[in-house]
């Protein structure tokens, strides 16, 4: 505040979330040293608010409090206010969310923290109403009480900040070194999922229900009937429910009820990336075209609604339209009849549960929960008409940030699913996004920035940026066999190890050794809404162990796996992405090395049909591949045709020359890999 005038500093930011608050009467700072210097100079606490642009309760708190002159006056007078977009700064969000969970037993957004000018927290909470409500403290009362305590007797607040800081740092330092066998962890996780499974509607536990696709990927690779049945039931019921947008495609964030009917309507890039993977895997495991169709409709949504003109992917779409949650997605029977006509409209309403009474606040969420035609293809022309009508009727805010991490997930999903569903267009989209990230968010020698928006790349990459993007590049190599993508993956992964990996104890830290150092530097391992950066780092290390043949990657993976197995002991089901990878290690389906003369180029689909780790060396790229994977020097280019070397464990077969011979050899390998 200068001369009594609020100088809201968010107007110069790029984040859509910060820009939503740029006209608040609160004197917001972005996260910067200037804010903390100002707090120390004025001798006041820091009020930190963390959220994201499509967060419904962030909007509510903004309207009730941050747009309110009375609240703003108190904050501006007694605090320095800092706003953070959790998607731009996941490091800050993760550290202070750990504080909230430790102090309150829960977390969420908006995240509200009050702390000292040296960034040590002494209060944590989530959404707070403006005034006391139903026994819950209001923001005004909290701000007034904390300010008074700070001025009159701050010793208790400082003691609280020291205790919570010491507690979190001590907990981060505690590592269980007793490693168990991965099969034991897998068995315990399977038992947990079986006990918490909802046999009627699928999913695990009670509402709210989250898709958690990595749980389903873990279940589907077990090659057992019961885990696969649980995954299928969940995938089918999620599709039938309102969490899937039957009109426009794509999945919403989570369901507020047990039957997947009423979602929290925001759509996130990462949920849809992981669900594309899950439905693609379900098609691979079962051959049921329903799963391929759902994956296809989800991909179409992403390419249509969340894709930048240069091929990168945006973050999300809002839950609210014109201040009303879900308004964009809801229909009345009258609307449907007007758009489709009486006969077609009546048929649609009957199938998709659009009634006069409504199933959500007096209106209808299209769903197939009661549909007796379930499994029949959707009525594309009806859905298209309603989609176009819906676009004219209301609009959704779109968070058009481009995040390295979430783009990495979508790149991996599209490149992998291209192979599973035999879709070249998916691969094209993945490669376009990978090239965009490399050109705009890669700053040389494998180093990454975290966010691109409006022509600006910013913020040091965190573990998720490096791990997810390296995974995406590996999947691009596996689908193209182009050495450039493997080389890039190695560069990014080398930086990951250098900047994040604990060489002594294993595990990767959340943020880099040369990034801004917060009051704690955790190693996150829990697979929540997203797989942990540590779980994906293990996947990357495992993948590069074969793809490069370098001993250093094998040793890194073993150390990382030991660390994660120690972490997973307490709650194996919370580490399902990692256990998905360990299940693949134990299965050891084998590896394939192909060497190809210049006159025998093969179609990608020739190799996409094999669910193996595959390396390809052609005459054209032999030097490049041998530079990245030196052991390939032992596999010469044939005079003509292609040599296929099938390996399992530490044994490789004699090369065969044709795909037919390769298939026969595969059938003869242990467990029919």
C-alpha positions as CSV (number, residue, x, y, z in Angstrom):
1,X,0.0,0.0,0.0
2,X,1.5,3.4,-1.0
3,X,-0.1,6.6,0.1
4,X,-3.2,4.7,1.3
5,X,-3.7,3.2,-2.1
6,X,-3.7,-0.6,-2.6
7,X,-0.9,-1.7,-5.0
8,X,-2.1,-5.1,-6.0
9,X,1.0,-6.6,-7.6
10,X,-0.7,-9.5,-9.3
11,X,-1.6,-7.5,-12.4
12,X,1.8,-8.2,-13.9
13,X,1.6,-12.0,-13.4
14,X,0.9,-14.6,-16.0
15,X,-1.0,-17.1,-13.9
16,X,-4.8,-17.1,-14.6
17,X,-5.4,-17.8,-10.9
18,X,-3.3,-14.8,-9.8
19,X,-4.9,-12.6,-12.4
20,X,-8.3,-13.6,-11.1
21,X,-7.2,-11.8,-7.9
22,X,-5.5,-8.8,-9.6
23,X,-8.5,-6.5,-8.9
24,X,-9.0,-7.5,-5.3
25,X,-8.8,-4.7,-2.7
26,X,-6.3,-7.0,-0.9
27,X,-2.7,-5.7,-1.4
28,X,-1.5,-9.1,-2.8
29,X,2.1,-9.9,-3.5
30,X,3.1,-12.9,-5.6
31,X,5.6,-15.2,-3.9
32,X,8.8,-13.2,-3.8
33,X,11.5,-12.1,-1.4
34,X,10.1,-8.5,-1.5
35,X,7.0,-9.7,0.3
36,X,9.0,-11.3,3.1
37,X,11.3,-8.3,3.4
38,X,8.3,-6.1,3.7
39,X,6.8,-8.3,6.4
40,X,10.0,-8.1,8.4
41,X,10.3,-4.4,7.9
42,X,6.7,-3.8,9.1
43,X,7.0,-6.5,11.8
44,X,3.8,-8.3,10.7
45,X,2.9,-11.9,9.9
46,X,2.5,-13.1,6.3
47,X,-0.9,-14.2,5.2
48,X,-0.4,-16.9,2.5
49,X,-3.3,-18.1,0.3
50,X,-2.8,-21.0,-2.2
51,X,-5.2,-22.2,-4.8
52,X,-5.8,-22.7,-8.5
53,X,-8.0,-21.1,-11.1
54,X,-10.7,-23.7,-11.5
55,X,-11.1,-24.4,-7.8
56,X,-14.7,-23.9,-6.7
57,X,-14.1,-23.1,-3.0
58,X,-11.3,-20.8,-4.0
59,X,-13.9,-18.8,-6.0
60,X,-16.2,-18.8,-3.0
61,X,-13.6,-17.6,-0.5
62,X,-12.4,-15.0,-3.0
63,X,-16.0,-13.6,-3.4
64,X,-16.8,-13.7,0.3
65,X,-13.5,-12.4,1.6
66,X,-10.8,-11.2,-0.8
67,X,-13.2,-9.0,-2.8
68,X,-14.6,-7.7,0.5
69,X,-13.4,-4.2,1.6
70,X,-13.7,-5.0,5.4
71,X,-11.6,-8.2,5.1
72,X,-9.1,-6.5,2.8
73,X,-8.6,-3.6,5.2
74,X,-7.7,-6.0,8.1
75,X,-5.3,-8.0,5.9
76,X,-3.6,-4.9,4.4
77,X,-3.2,-3.3,7.9
78,X,-1.9,-6.2,9.9
79,X,-0.4,-8.6,7.4
80,X,1.6,-8.9,4.2
81,X,-0.6,-10.9,1.8
82,X,0.9,-13.5,-0.6
83,X,-1.0,-15.4,-3.4
84,X,0.4,-18.6,-4.9
85,X,-0.9,-20.6,-7.8
86,X,-0.3,-24.2,-6.6
87,X,0.0,-25.4,-10.2
88,X,2.9,-23.0,-10.9
89,X,4.6,-23.6,-7.6
90,X,3.9,-27.2,-6.5
91,X,7.0,-27.0,-4.2
92,X,5.5,-24.2,-2.1
93,X,2.1,-25.9,-2.1
94,X,3.4,-29.3,-1.1
95,X,5.5,-27.9,1.8
96,X,2.7,-25.9,3.3
97,X,0.0,-28.5,2.6
98,X,2.2,-30.9,4.7
99,X,1.9,-28.2,7.4
100,X,-1.9,-28.1,7.1
101,X,-2.2,-31.9,7.2
102,X,0.1,-32.1,10.2
103,X,-1.8,-29.4,12.1
104,X,-5.4,-30.2,11.2
105,X,-5.4,-33.8,10.0
106,X,-6.7,-32.8,6.5
107,X,-5.9,-30.5,3.6
108,X,-7.4,-29.0,0.5
109,X,-7.7,-25.7,-1.4
110,X,-7.9,-22.9,-0.9
111,X,-5.0,-23.4,1.5
112,X,-4.7,-20.7,4.2
113,X,-1.4,-20.2,6.0
114,X,-0.3,-17.6,8.5
115,X,3.5,-17.5,9.1
116,X,6.4,-15.5,10.3
117,X,8.4,-13.2,7.9
118,X,11.0,-16.0,7.7
119,X,8.4,-18.3,6.2
120,X,7.8,-20.5,9.3
121,X,4.0,-21.3,9.7
122,X,2.0,-21.2,12.9
123,X,-1.6,-21.4,11.5
124,X,-2.9,-23.6,8.7
125,X,-6.4,-24.2,7.4
126,X,-8.4,-24.4,4.2
127,X,-11.6,-22.6,3.2
128,X,-12.7,-20.1,5.9
129,X,-16.0,-18.1,5.7
130,X,-15.8,-14.4,6.3
131,X,-17.5,-14.6,9.7
132,X,-18.0,-17.4,12.2
133,X,-20.4,-20.0,10.8
134,X,-21.8,-23.2,12.2
135,X,-19.2,-23.4,14.9
136,X,-16.3,-22.7,12.4
137,X,-14.1,-19.8,12.9
138,X,-14.4,-17.0,10.4
139,X,-11.5,-15.3,8.6
140,X,-12.2,-11.9,10.1
141,X,-12.1,-13.3,13.7
142,X,-9.0,-15.3,12.9
143,X,-7.1,-12.4,11.5
144,X,-8.1,-10.1,14.4
145,X,-7.1,-12.7,17.0
146,X,-3.8,-13.6,15.4
147,X,-2.8,-9.9,14.9
148,X,-3.6,-9.2,18.6
149,X,-1.5,-12.1,19.7
150,X,1.3,-11.1,17.4
151,X,1.4,-7.6,18.8
152,X,0.9,-8.5,22.5
153,X,2.5,-11.9,23.1
154,X,3.9,-13.5,20.0
155,X,6.1,-16.0,21.9
156,X,3.4,-18.7,21.7
157,X,3.0,-18.2,17.9
158,X,6.8,-18.4,17.4
159,X,7.0,-21.5,19.6
160,X,4.2,-23.1,17.5
161,X,6.1,-22.3,14.3
162,X,9.3,-23.8,15.6
163,X,7.5,-27.0,16.8
164,X,5.7,-27.6,13.5
165,X,8.9,-26.9,11.5
166,X,11.0,-29.3,13.8
167,X,8.3,-32.0,13.6
168,X,8.0,-31.9,9.8
169,X,11.8,-31.9,9.3
170,X,12.2,-34.8,11.7
171,X,9.5,-36.8,10.0
172,X,11.0,-36.1,6.6
173,X,14.3,-37.5,8.0
174,X,12.8,-40.7,9.2
175,X,13.4,-43.5,6.7
176,X,12.5,-47.1,7.3
177,X,15.5,-49.0,5.9
178,X,13.9,-52.5,6.4
179,X,12.9,-53.4,2.9
180,X,10.3,-56.0,2.2
181,X,9.9,-58.1,-0.9
182,X,7.7,-56.3,-3.5
183,X,5.4,-59.3,-3.8
184,X,4.4,-58.8,-0.2
185,X,3.6,-55.2,-0.8
186,X,1.6,-56.1,-3.9
187,X,-0.4,-58.7,-1.9
188,X,-1.1,-56.3,0.9
189,X,-2.3,-53.7,-1.6
190,X,-4.5,-56.2,-3.3
191,X,-6.1,-57.1,0.0
192,X,-6.7,-53.5,0.8
193,X,-8.4,-52.8,-2.5
194,X,-10.5,-56.0,-2.2
195,X,-11.7,-54.9,1.3
196,X,-12.6,-51.4,0.3
197,X,-14.1,-52.2,-3.1
198,X,-17.7,-51.1,-3.8
199,X,-19.2,-54.1,-5.6
200,X,-22.3,-52.1,-6.7
201,X,-20.8,-49.0,-8.2
202,X,-17.1,-49.7,-8.3
203,X,-14.4,-47.6,-6.8
204,X,-13.0,-47.9,-3.4
205,X,-14.3,-46.6,-0.1
206,X,-17.1,-44.1,0.3
207,X,-17.8,-40.8,-1.3
208,X,-16.3,-38.6,-2.4
209,X,-14.9,-41.0,-5.0
210,X,-11.8,-40.2,-7.1
211,X,-10.9,-42.0,-10.3
212,X,-7.3,-42.7,-9.1
213,X,-6.4,-44.4,-12.4
214,X,-3.0,-45.6,-11.2
215,X,-4.9,-47.9,-8.8
216,X,-6.7,-49.4,-11.8
217,X,-3.5,-49.8,-13.8
218,X,-2.0,-51.7,-10.9
219,X,-5.0,-54.0,-10.6
220,X,-5.1,-54.7,-14.3
221,X,-1.6,-56.0,-14.6
222,X,-1.9,-58.6,-11.9
223,X,-3.2,-61.3,-14.4
224,X,-5.8,-62.3,-11.8
225,X,-9.6,-62.4,-12.3
226,X,-10.6,-60.6,-9.1
227,X,-8.3,-57.5,-9.5
228,X,-9.2,-57.2,-13.2
229,X,-12.9,-57.5,-12.3
230,X,-12.6,-54.7,-9.7
231,X,-10.9,-52.4,-12.2
232,X,-13.4,-53.2,-15.0
233,X,-16.4,-52.5,-12.7
234,X,-14.9,-49.2,-11.7
235,X,-14.1,-48.2,-15.3
236,X,-17.6,-49.1,-16.5
237,X,-19.4,-47.3,-13.6
238,X,-17.3,-44.1,-14.0
239,X,-18.2,-44.0,-17.6
240,X,-21.9,-44.6,-16.9
241,X,-22.0,-41.9,-14.3
242,X,-22.0,-38.1,-14.6
243,X,-18.3,-37.9,-13.8
244,X,-17.9,-38.6,-17.5
245,X,-19.1,-35.8,-19.8
246,X,-21.4,-37.8,-22.2
247,X,-22.0,-34.8,-24.3
248,X,-18.5,-33.4,-24.7
249,X,-16.2,-36.2,-23.6
250,X,-13.6,-36.2,-20.9
251,X,-13.8,-36.8,-17.2
252,X,-14.5,-34.4,-14.3
253,X,-12.4,-34.3,-11.2
254,X,-14.3,-36.6,-8.8
255,X,-17.7,-37.8,-7.7
256,X,-19.5,-36.4,-4.7
257,X,-21.6,-39.5,-4.3
258,X,-21.1,-43.3,-4.3
259,X,-22.5,-43.9,-7.8
260,X,-20.3,-41.5,-9.7
261,X,-23.4,-39.4,-10.6
262,X,-22.7,-35.9,-9.4
263,X,-19.2,-34.8,-10.1
264,X,-17.1,-31.8,-8.9
265,X,-17.3,-30.4,-12.4
266,X,-13.8,-29.1,-13.0
267,X,-11.9,-31.0,-15.7
268,X,-8.2,-31.5,-15.1
269,X,-5.6,-32.4,-17.8
270,X,-3.8,-34.9,-15.5
271,X,-7.0,-36.8,-14.6
272,X,-7.8,-37.2,-18.3
273,X,-4.2,-38.2,-19.2
274,X,-4.2,-41.0,-16.5
275,X,-7.7,-42.1,-17.5
276,X,-6.7,-42.4,-21.2
277,X,-3.9,-44.7,-20.0
278,X,-6.3,-46.7,-17.8
279,X,-9.0,-47.2,-20.5
280,X,-6.3,-48.0,-23.1
281,X,-4.9,-50.6,-20.7
282,X,-8.3,-52.1,-20.2
283,X,-8.8,-52.5,-23.9
284,X,-5.4,-54.2,-24.1
285,X,-6.3,-56.6,-21.3
286,X,-9.8,-57.5,-22.4
287,X,-10.2,-56.6,-26.0
288,X,-13.5,-54.9,-25.3
289,X,-14.2,-52.1,-27.7
290,X,-16.1,-50.1,-25.1
291,X,-12.9,-49.2,-23.4
292,X,-11.2,-48.1,-26.6
293,X,-14.3,-46.0,-27.4
294,X,-14.1,-44.2,-24.0
295,X,-10.4,-43.6,-24.4
296,X,-11.1,-42.2,-27.9
297,X,-13.8,-39.8,-26.7
298,X,-11.5,-38.6,-23.9
299,X,-8.7,-38.0,-26.3
300,X,-11.0,-36.1,-28.7
301,X,-12.1,-33.9,-25.7
302,X,-8.4,-33.1,-24.9
303,X,-7.4,-32.3,-28.4
304,X,-10.5,-30.2,-29.0
305,X,-10.7,-28.3,-25.7
306,X,-7.4,-28.4,-23.9
307,X,-4.9,-28.1,-26.8
308,X,-2.9,-25.0,-27.7
309,X,-2.5,-24.1,-31.3
310,X,1.1,-25.1,-31.1
311,X,0.2,-28.6,-29.8
312,X,0.8,-28.2,-26.0
313,X,-1.9,-28.9,-23.5
314,X,-3.7,-26.5,-21.1
315,X,-4.3,-27.2,-17.5
316,X,-8.1,-27.4,-16.9
317,X,-11.6,-26.1,-17.3
318,X,-13.6,-24.6,-14.5
319,X,-16.4,-26.2,-12.6
320,X,-18.4,-22.9,-12.5
321,X,-20.3,-21.0,-15.2
322,X,-21.5,-17.5,-14.4
323,X,-20.8,-18.3,-10.7
324,X,-22.9,-21.5,-10.6
325,X,-21.2,-24.8,-10.2
326,X,-22.0,-27.2,-13.0
327,X,-24.3,-24.9,-14.9
328,X,-22.5,-25.6,-18.2
329,X,-23.2,-29.3,-18.0
330,X,-26.9,-29.5,-16.8
331,X,-30.0,-29.9,-19.0
332,X,-33.8,-29.8,-18.5
333,X,-36.1,-32.0,-20.6
334,X,-37.5,-28.9,-22.3
335,X,-34.1,-27.8,-23.5
336,X,-33.3,-31.3,-24.9
337,X,-36.6,-31.4,-26.7
338,X,-36.1,-28.0,-28.2
339,X,-32.6,-28.9,-29.5
340,X,-33.3,-32.5,-30.7
341,X,-37.0,-32.4,-31.5
342,X,-39.7,-34.3,-29.6
343,X,-39.0,-37.9,-30.7
344,X,-35.2,-37.8,-30.6
345,X,-35.3,-35.6,-27.5
346,X,-37.6,-38.0,-25.6
347,X,-35.4,-40.9,-26.4
348,X,-32.3,-39.0,-25.3
349,X,-33.9,-37.9,-22.0
350,X,-35.0,-41.5,-21.3
351,X,-31.6,-43.0,-21.9
352,X,-29.6,-40.2,-20.2
353,X,-31.8,-39.7,-17.2
354,X,-33.0,-36.1,-17.9
355,X,-36.2,-35.7,-16.0
356,X,-38.5,-32.9,-14.7
357,X,-37.3,-33.6,-11.1
358,X,-33.7,-33.5,-12.1
359,X,-30.8,-35.4,-10.5
360,X,-28.8,-32.3,-9.5
361,X,-30.3,-29.2,-8.0
362,X,-33.4,-29.5,-10.1
363,X,-31.7,-30.2,-13.4
364,X,-30.2,-33.2,-15.1
365,X,-26.7,-34.5,-15.4
366,X,-26.6,-36.8,-18.4
367,X,-25.6,-40.3,-17.3
368,X,-26.2,-43.9,-18.1
369,X,-26.5,-45.4,-14.6
370,X,-30.1,-46.6,-15.2
371,X,-29.7,-47.2,-18.9
372,X,-30.9,-50.6,-20.2
373,X,-29.0,-50.1,-23.5
374,X,-25.7,-49.8,-21.7
375,X,-22.9,-50.9,-24.0
376,X,-24.7,-49.7,-27.2
377,X,-22.8,-46.9,-29.0
378,X,-23.8,-43.3,-28.1
379,X,-26.0,-41.3,-30.5
380,X,-23.3,-39.2,-32.0
381,X,-25.6,-36.8,-33.9
382,X,-27.6,-36.1,-30.7
383,X,-24.5,-35.5,-28.7
384,X,-23.1,-33.2,-31.3
385,X,-26.2,-31.0,-31.4
386,X,-26.3,-30.8,-27.6
387,X,-22.6,-30.0,-27.5
388,X,-23.0,-27.1,-29.9
389,X,-26.1,-25.8,-28.0
390,X,-24.2,-26.0,-24.8
391,X,-21.4,-23.9,-26.1
392,X,-23.8,-21.2,-27.1
393,X,-25.7,-21.3,-23.8
394,X,-22.8,-20.8,-21.4
395,X,-19.0,-20.7,-21.2
396,X,-16.3,-22.2,-19.1
397,X,-13.2,-20.5,-17.8
398,X,-10.1,-22.3,-19.1
399,X,-6.8,-22.2,-17.3
400,X,-4.5,-22.0,-20.3
401,X,-1.2,-22.4,-18.5
402,X,1.1,-25.0,-20.0
403,X,2.8,-27.0,-17.3
404,X,5.8,-29.2,-18.1
405,X,4.7,-31.9,-15.6
406,X,1.1,-32.3,-16.8
407,X,2.1,-32.1,-20.4
408,X,4.6,-34.9,-19.7
409,X,1.7,-37.1,-18.4
410,X,-0.4,-36.4,-21.4
411,X,2.5,-37.0,-23.8
412,X,3.1,-40.4,-22.1
413,X,-0.6,-41.2,-22.2
414,X,-1.0,-40.4,-25.9
415,X,2.2,-42.0,-27.0
416,X,1.5,-45.2,-25.0
417,X,-2.2,-45.4,-26.0
418,X,-1.3,-44.9,-29.6
419,X,0.4,-48.3,-29.5
420,X,-2.4,-50.0,-27.5
421,X,-5.2,-48.7,-29.7
422,X,-3.2,-48.5,-33.0
423,X,-3.9,-44.7,-33.4
424,X,-1.2,-42.7,-35.3
425,X,-3.1,-39.5,-34.6
426,X,-2.5,-39.9,-30.8
427,X,1.2,-40.2,-31.5
428,X,1.3,-37.1,-33.7
429,X,-0.3,-35.1,-30.8
430,X,2.2,-36.5,-28.3
431,X,5.1,-35.6,-30.5
432,X,3.8,-32.1,-31.1
433,X,3.5,-31.5,-27.4
434,X,6.9,-33.0,-26.6
435,X,8.5,-30.8,-29.2
436,X,6.8,-27.7,-27.8
437,X,8.0,-28.4,-24.3
438,X,11.5,-29.1,-25.4
439,X,11.6,-25.9,-27.4
440,X,10.0,-23.6,-24.9
441,X,10.5,-25.0,-21.4
442,X,13.9,-26.8,-21.8
443,X,16.7,-24.3,-21.1
444,X,19.6,-26.5,-22.1
445,X,21.4,-29.7,-21.1
446,X,18.2,-31.3,-19.9
447,X,17.2,-28.5,-17.5
448,X,13.5,-27.6,-17.4
449,X,11.3,-24.7,-16.4
450,X,7.8,-25.5,-15.0
451,X,5.3,-23.2,-16.7
452,X,4.7,-21.5,-20.1
453,X,2.0,-18.8,-20.6
454,X,1.5,-15.8,-22.8
455,X,5.0,-16.1,-24.2
456,X,6.8,-16.5,-20.9
457,X,8.6,-19.6,-19.5
458,X,9.0,-19.4,-15.7
459,X,9.8,-21.2,-12.4
460,X,12.4,-23.9,-11.8
461,X,11.2,-27.3,-12.6
462,X,10.3,-29.6,-9.7
463,X,10.7,-33.4,-9.5
464,X,7.4,-33.9,-11.2
465,X,8.4,-31.8,-14.2
466,X,11.6,-33.9,-14.8
467,X,10.1,-37.3,-14.0
468,X,6.8,-36.9,-16.0
469,X,8.5,-35.3,-19.0
470,X,11.2,-37.9,-19.1
471,X,8.5,-40.6,-19.0
472,X,6.7,-38.8,-21.9
473,X,9.9,-38.8,-23.9
474,X,10.5,-42.5,-23.2
475,X,7.0,-43.3,-24.4
476,X,7.7,-41.2,-27.5
477,X,10.8,-43.3,-28.2
478,X,8.9,-46.5,-27.7
479,X,6.3,-45.5,-30.2
480,X,8.6,-44.0,-32.9
481,X,12.0,-45.7,-32.2
482,X,13.5,-42.4,-33.1
483,X,16.8,-41.9,-31.1
484,X,16.3,-38.2,-30.7
485,X,13.5,-38.8,-28.1
486,X,15.7,-41.3,-26.2
487,X,18.6,-38.9,-26.2
488,X,16.3,-36.2,-24.8
489,X,14.9,-38.5,-22.1
490,X,18.5,-39.4,-21.0
491,X,19.4,-35.7,-20.8
492,X,16.3,-34.9,-18.6
493,X,16.8,-38.0,-16.5
494,X,20.5,-37.1,-15.9
495,X,19.4,-33.7,-14.6
496,X,16.8,-35.4,-12.4
497,X,19.5,-37.5,-10.8
498,X,21.9,-34.6,-10.4
499,X,19.3,-32.1,-9.0
500,X,16.9,-34.3,-7.0
501,X,18.3,-37.8,-6.2
502,X,19.6,-38.8,-2.8
503,X,22.6,-40.9,-3.9
504,X,23.2,-42.1,-0.3
505,X,19.7,-43.1,0.8
506,X,17.7,-43.2,-2.4
507,X,14.6,-41.2,-3.1
508,X,14.2,-37.9,-4.8
509,X,13.6,-34.6,-3.2
510,X,10.6,-32.5,-4.2
511,X,12.6,-29.5,-5.4
512,X,16.1,-29.2,-6.8
513,X,19.3,-28.7,-4.8
514,X,19.8,-25.3,-6.4
515,X,16.2,-24.1,-6.3
516,X,14.8,-21.7,-3.6
517,X,15.2,-23.6,-0.3
518,X,12.1,-23.7,1.9
519,X,12.0,-24.6,5.6
520,X,11.9,-28.3,4.6
521,X,12.9,-30.4,1.6
522,X,10.6,-33.4,1.5
523,X,10.6,-36.6,-0.5
524,X,7.0,-37.2,-1.5
525,X,6.1,-40.8,-2.3
526,X,2.4,-41.1,-1.8
527,X,0.4,-41.6,-5.1
528,X,-2.6,-39.3,-4.6
529,X,-4.5,-37.6,-7.3
530,X,-1.2,-37.8,-9.3
531,X,1.4,-40.5,-9.1
532,X,4.3,-39.2,-7.0
533,X,7.4,-37.8,-8.7
534,X,9.4,-40.5,-7.0
535,X,7.2,-43.3,-8.4
536,X,7.6,-41.9,-11.9
537,X,11.3,-41.4,-11.4
538,X,11.6,-45.1,-10.6
539,X,9.8,-45.9,-13.9
540,X,12.2,-43.6,-15.8
541,X,15.2,-45.2,-14.2
542,X,13.9,-48.7,-14.9
543,X,13.1,-47.8,-18.5
544,X,16.6,-46.3,-19.1
545,X,18.3,-49.3,-17.6
546,X,17.2,-51.4,-20.6
547,X,17.0,-48.7,-23.2
548,X,20.6,-47.5,-22.6
549,X,22.1,-50.7,-21.1
550,X,24.0,-48.5,-18.7
551,X,24.8,-50.0,-15.3
552,X,24.3,-46.6,-13.6
553,X,20.6,-46.6,-14.4
554,X,20.2,-50.2,-13.1
555,X,21.9,-49.2,-9.8
556,X,19.8,-46.0,-9.5
557,X,16.6,-47.9,-10.1
558,X,17.5,-50.5,-7.4
559,X,18.3,-47.8,-4.9
560,X,15.1,-45.9,-5.8
561,X,13.0,-49.1,-5.6
562,X,14.5,-50.0,-2.2
563,X,13.7,-46.5,-0.9
564,X,10.1,-46.7,-2.2
565,X,9.5,-50.2,-0.8
566,X,10.6,-48.9,2.6
567,X,8.2,-46.0,2.2
568,X,5.3,-48.2,1.0
569,X,5.4,-50.6,3.9
570,X,3.1,-48.4,6.0
571,X,0.4,-48.2,3.3
572,X,1.1,-50.2,0.2
573,X,-2.2,-49.3,-1.5
574,X,-1.1,-45.6,-1.4
575,X,1.9,-46.5,-3.6
576,X,0.0,-48.2,-6.4
577,X,1.8,-46.5,-9.3
578,X,5.1,-47.8,-8.0
579,X,3.7,-51.2,-7.4
580,X,2.4,-51.2,-10.9
581,X,6.0,-50.9,-12.0
582,X,7.2,-53.6,-9.6
583,X,4.5,-55.9,-10.9
584,X,6.0,-55.4,-14.4
585,X,9.5,-56.1,-13.1
586,X,8.4,-59.4,-11.5
587,X,6.5,-60.4,-14.6
588,X,9.6,-59.9,-16.8
589,X,7.8,-60.2,-20.1
590,X,11.1,-59.7,-21.9
591,X,12.8,-57.3,-24.2
592,X,13.2,-57.2,-27.9
593,X,16.2,-55.8,-29.8
594,X,15.8,-55.2,-33.5
595,X,18.6,-54.4,-36.0
596,X,17.5,-53.4,-39.4
597,X,19.3,-53.0,-42.7
598,X,18.5,-50.0,-44.9
599,X,16.4,-52.0,-47.3
600,X,14.0,-53.5,-44.8
601,X,12.2,-50.6,-43.2
602,X,9.1,-51.9,-41.3
603,X,5.9,-50.2,-40.3
604,X,5.6,-49.0,-36.7
605,X,2.5,-51.2,-36.2
606,X,4.7,-54.3,-36.9
607,X,6.3,-53.7,-33.5
608,X,3.4,-52.0,-31.7
609,X,1.6,-55.3,-31.4
610,X,4.3,-56.6,-29.0
611,X,3.9,-55.5,-25.4
612,X,7.6,-55.6,-24.7
613,X,10.5,-53.1,-24.1
614,X,11.9,-52.7,-27.6
615,X,15.1,-51.2,-28.9
616,X,15.6,-50.6,-32.7
617,X,18.8,-49.9,-34.5
618,X,18.7,-49.2,-38.2
619,X,21.6,-48.4,-40.6
620,X,20.5,-44.7,-40.6
621,X,20.6,-44.2,-36.8
622,X,23.2,-46.8,-35.8
623,X,25.8,-44.3,-34.7
624,X,23.3,-42.2,-32.7
625,X,21.8,-45.3,-31.0
626,X,25.2,-46.7,-30.1
627,X,26.2,-43.4,-28.6
628,X,23.1,-43.5,-26.3
629,X,23.1,-47.3,-25.8
630,X,26.7,-48.5,-26.2
631,X,25.9,-52.2,-25.8
632,X,24.1,-52.1,-29.2
633,X,27.6,-52.2,-30.7
634,X,27.3,-56.0,-30.0
635,X,24.2,-56.2,-32.2
636,X,25.4,-55.7,-35.8
637,X,23.2,-54.5,-38.7
638,X,22.4,-57.5,-40.9
639,X,23.4,-57.6,-44.6
640,X,19.7,-57.6,-45.4
641,X,16.4,-57.7,-43.6
642,X,15.9,-57.5,-39.8
643,X,17.3,-59.5,-36.9
644,X,15.0,-59.8,-33.9
645,X,16.7,-60.7,-30.6
646,X,14.3,-61.7,-27.9
647,X,15.6,-61.6,-24.4
648,X,14.3,-62.5,-20.9
649,X,16.2,-62.2,-17.7
650,X,19.8,-62.4,-18.6
651,X,19.3,-64.7,-21.7
652,X,18.8,-63.7,-25.3
653,X,17.7,-66.0,-28.1
654,X,19.4,-66.5,-31.4
655,X,18.0,-63.9,-33.8
656,X,15.1,-64.6,-36.0
657,X,14.3,-62.9,-39.3
658,X,10.6,-62.6,-39.6
659,X,7.6,-61.5,-37.4
660,X,6.1,-64.9,-37.8
661,X,9.2,-66.6,-36.3
662,X,9.2,-63.9,-33.6
663,X,5.7,-64.8,-32.6
664,X,6.5,-68.5,-32.4
665,X,9.5,-67.7,-30.2
666,X,7.4,-65.5,-27.9
667,X,4.9,-68.4,-27.5
668,X,7.7,-70.7,-26.4
669,X,9.1,-68.3,-23.8
670,X,8.3,-68.9,-20.1
671,X,4.8,-67.5,-19.1
672,X,4.2,-66.7,-22.7
673,X,5.6,-63.2,-22.4
